Amino acid sequence: MGNTVAIFLFSSRNNVLLYLTDWSYSTYLLLHRWLGYCAVGHTVIHSAMLWRYYVIQGTYSAELLRLYWQWGIVGTVAVCALIPLSLLVVRQKLYEFFIASHVVLSLLFLLGYYYHIWYVYTYNWGYEIWMFVAAGLWACERLLRVARIAFNGSSTAVVSVIADTDNEYIRINIQGKRFQDGVAYLCFPTLSWRFWETHPFSVSGVITEAQPNHATLPSSRSNLNSDVARELTAEKDGAQWTTTAITNKCDSSYEGVTTTFFARARGGITRTLVERASRSENRHIRVRVMVEGPYGHSGQIQSQVTQCSSILCIAGGVGITACLPLLIQAGAKNAKLAWSSRHPGLVAELRPTLNALPSNVKVEILVGQRFDLASMLSEELGGMQTADKGPLAIMVSGPPGMADGVRSACTKIARGNKKVRPYVMIDEAFSW
Ligand SMILES: Cc1cc2nc3c(=O)[nH]c(=O)nc-3n(C[C@H](O)[C@H](O)[C@H](O)COP(=O)(O)OP(=O)(O)OC[C@H]3O[C@@H](n4cnc5c(N)ncnc54)[C@H](O)[C@@H]3O)c2cc1C
């Protein structure tokens, strides 16, 4: 039960430890899972040993009729069922079922535990306190989530399909909100009967719109790699670029502040958003949205990055959204973005924002290709490229395989060459 209390605390988005430590939410969720395996193991050993004890005592059939034993069975079965129903494949294929079963089984476990104690000890030994603490943490978490949504109120989201991405990417502009970074849970109550569904998306920071005729293209962008440079030149001959604060491309009548998210269509709510927007006349829709957050789920990134002399962001597809706030706030640090995307449309959509990045941010983009992570990292870590021998902050945000690739490449390089630069790795995974 000690572990159970930690399990409930570590699963909470409002876990106070997130503010006291620089661990990310995904680290706490990892520990949540492993503490869960421990708690299930303890429960099974407890049940098996007492079952064996009463069999040896010859009183098992009598115990079986007692309410405490029956509730004990409820608790044990519920907690054991949590494991198979939380496997990665279930979370990936049936996320909403995973969440619903997780809540119901956790509730059954707590109730089973409570009555298992009540019918033997009532409140004599304080065993029930564990249950009250765990349930209290859970209730607080839920209340805080509702409070955050209520605090943000209801807004309008303009959802537009990004051109040239085979209907795979959408842009979500939430009017009246100005979040700088973090992860926000978006709830679209009018979109489906599952009005309560919330989904995490990374705040993309300040997104710059491309609007012809004003200031010329910032000259410092000459270090963009060939693809984009080539295109930009073509464009530059035709039109001039501007950097403006967030304006709502799809709703020119809207003058207020906007927070922008970019989302890749998957199988559930994101697919529904794409289908609705792509069916509409001008490929965008306005939908009601409730926002919970933003949360700083990545741990105290700034304190980790502050100690580094330069930043390397490696992004795949929509993973760039998690890197943009860090690059926008890179300040005087040498920074580099290596972004690979399958769709040129997503690059075109974010090009003005990349143009508006501080001039000390070097941008490399590959469309339809992948970076050679190992050689890029050995150059950056080996310091052969720069005189900068200070710690390097490496942020990776993209498919899990890309993050694993960066992690194993870094450890291999660091083990192979003692002279490499120290580094901090920040894994902005879009999955838990
Ligand atoms: C910290 C974080 C930041 C993210 N930022 C972005 C972003 O900026 N842009 C973007 O396109 N995607 C982002 N994602 C992923 C995004 O949350 C999922 O793609 C989205 O929830 C899919 O919803 P769906 O109903 O369409 O998916 P489904 O087809 O039901 O599921 C597709 C995948 O998304 C996962 N998923 C579904 N619902 C959730 C949920 N509520 N919480 C966590 N994972 C879920 C499933 O495990 C599955 O792997 C982020 C995820 C996390 C954890």
The ligand as an ORCA input file, in Angstrom:
! r2SCAN-3c Opt
* xyz 0 1
  C       3.596     14.863    -23.991
  C       2.927     14.637    -25.343
  C       2.930     15.662    -26.283
  C       2.337     15.435    -27.538
  N       2.366     16.455    -28.451
  C       1.842     16.238    -29.676
  C       1.877     17.283    -30.681
  O       2.342     18.394    -30.446
  N       1.351     16.996    -31.908
  C       0.819     15.742    -32.194
  O       0.399     15.493    -33.317
  N       0.754     14.742    -31.252
  C       1.246     14.973    -30.018
  N       1.185     13.978    -29.085
  C       0.518     12.707    -29.422
  C      -0.992     12.938    -29.324
  O      -1.379     13.137    -27.997
  C      -1.719     11.712    -29.875
  O      -1.324     11.526    -31.225
  C      -3.209     11.929    -29.809
  O      -3.604     11.879    -28.482
  C      -3.879     10.873    -30.630
  O      -5.257     10.915    -30.385
  P      -6.231     10.022    -31.284
  O      -7.499      9.862    -30.524
  O      -6.326     10.552    -32.636
  O      -5.379      8.701    -31.320
  P      -5.554      7.149    -31.328
  O      -5.613      6.727    -32.744
  O      -6.582      6.724    -30.364
  O      -4.108      6.773    -30.716
  C      -2.937      7.038    -31.473
  C      -1.769      7.060    -30.503
  O      -1.890      8.171    -29.619
  C      -1.802      7.721    -28.276
  N      -2.828      8.437    -27.513
  C      -4.144      8.461    -27.778
  N      -4.784      9.212    -26.860
  C      -3.817      9.661    -26.011
  C      -3.835     10.462    -24.837
  N      -4.961     10.963    -24.365
  N      -2.655     10.682    -24.189
  C      -1.510     10.178    -24.657
  N      -1.406      9.418    -25.781
  C      -2.548      9.157    -26.430
  C      -2.125      6.225    -28.293
  O      -1.378      5.575    -27.289
  C      -1.663      5.809    -29.639
  O      -0.292      5.458    -29.579
  C       1.738     14.175    -27.828
  C       1.703     13.152    -26.871
  C       2.296     13.368    -25.645
  C       2.291     12.263    -24.654
*
